[in-house]
Amino acid sequence: MRNKVVIDTNVILTASGQHNDVSPSCVASCSKSLIEAMTSSIVVIDDGYEVLKEYQNKTSPWTGNATGDVFLKWLINNSNNPKHCKQVRLTLGIQPDTYNEFPDQALQDGFDPPDRKFVAVAGADGCEPNILQAVDCKWLNWNARLKAAGIEVKYICPDDICRFYAKKFPDQTMPDF
């Protein structure tokens, strides 16, 4: 049985060298995670293609050769292949950029609007898929609540995300993850 994953955009951008200040090992880890997603996972997206639209706004799947571009081209080509991809339905909430499938509705308001869709996609699939996250350190503040709601976030670049967190939130204690 293949494991299921939801992939945050920053994994794709980091793998493609589009994120400043990340370590070479983080770029390699993100690239490896995308290759593993293509070869041994089921990537979960929404059937309205909001996830794919966001990926395409920041990549060049038809002309680029970076790892993220190659992954996105593969995902577009396999979006209807159940061996590689699962599509779930998202229902827009009452407020803009909200989703009924977000498993902790109170937490949703604190999330960046573009990130909400990843949690909602995982929630729509029964909270089974892990969300792959590279270096968006704000996610560390949400990790305990996500975990309590059944969402597991896999942090691909723990050293980098801790470094970014310490810089962005210098007066806060590093959350457990």
N, C-alpha and C positions, 0 to 999 in steps of 0.2 A: 504494500500500500504506500503510495506516494504521500509525503507530507504536504500540507497546504501552507502557502505563504501569501501575505499581502505585502507589497513592497512600496515603501515611502519613496517619493521622488528623489530625496537627497542621496539614497543609495545609488541610483542611476547616475546622478550628477557627479558624485564622488568617484565612482568607478571610471567616469569619463574625464577625470581631471578638471572638473568645473567647480570645485570647491576650494577656496583659498585656505591655506594654513593647515591642511590635513597632512598626516604623515604618509610616507610611501607605503607603509604596512597597512594603513587604512584603505588606501586606494586598492591595494592588492586584495584585501579582505572583501571589499565591496565587489570587485570584479569576480572573485571566487564565488561569492554568494549568488551573483546573477547567473554565472555558469551552472552552478548547482540547481538553481531554479529552473533553468532550461532543460537540464538533463535528468533531474530526479525529483522534481516537485510539481505540484499543481499550483499555478498562480491564480489567485482569486481576484477578480475585478467586478465592477458593476456592469449590468446590462445596458445602462444608459451611456456607457463609455466616458463617464466623468474622469475616471482615473487615467484612461488612455489619453484623453484630451489634455490633462495636466502634463503628462509625460511629454506629449508632442509639442507643447508650448516651449519646452526647454531643451529639446534635443533635435537631432536631424536624422531620423531613422532611415531615410531613403538616400541620403548623400553622405552621412557621416560614417566613420570607421571606428569610432571610440566604442569601448565595451558597452556603455549605456545605449548607444545608438543601435548596435547589433542586437542587444537584448530587446529593445523596443520593436525593432523590425520583426524579430522572431515572435514576440508576443502578439503583434498585430496579425501576423500570418497564422498564428495558432489560437486566436481568441475564440474560435468556435470548435476547437479540438478538445474534447473532454479529457483526453490523456494528458494534456498540458495546461488547460485553463478551465476555470469554472466561473461562470457569470452569475451574480446574484442581483436581485432587484432591490433598489434603494427607494425609499419613500421620503419625499421632501417633507420636513416638518413645517410648523406654522411660521416660525421665524426664518428669515433668509439664511441660507447656508447651514441648515440643520437637517438632521435625518432621524426618522423614527427608529431606525435600527441601531443607533448609537446606544450602547448598553447602559450608560450612566448619564441620563439626560441632564442632570445638574452639572456634571463635569463638562459637558459639551460646550457650554457657554464660555468656559475658560480656554478652550482650544482655539488655535489659529483656524479660521474658516477653511483654508485649503487642506489642512490635516484631518479635518473631521471625517472626510469621505473614507479614509483608510480604516479608521476605527469602526465606522458604520458598515463597511464591507465585511470586516471580520465579524462584527455582530450579526450581520445578515446571514452569515454562514455558521451560526451557532457558536461563535467565539472559538471555533476550532483552529483556524489558521493563525500562525504567528505573524506578527507584523515585524518586518525587517526595517531597522532604523540605523542610520549611520552616525550622524553627528549633530542632530537637532537636539540640543541639550535641554530645551524646555520639556521634552518628553519625560525626562527624569522626574520632574515635579509631579507628573501625572501617573507615574508608573504604579504606585501602590493602589490607587483608585482603579486603574485599568485592570490590574491583577485581581482585585476584589470583584470586578465585574466579569471576570473570566477571560480577559484579553491578555495574552502573553506577548511582550515586546522583546525581540531578540536584538540586543545592541551589538552591532558588528564591530564597532571601533571603540571599545571601552576606554582605552587610554586617551584617545582624542576627545571623546565626548566629556570625560571628566575634566580635561584641560579647558575645554570651551565653557563648561558649567562654572568652574572656579573663576573664570574671567568674567562671565556674564552676571553671575550671582555671588560676588565676593563675600557677602555677609551671611550667606546661607550655608548650612551643613549639607554636604553631598548626600543625596538620598540613596538608599540601598536599591540596587538593581541586579 
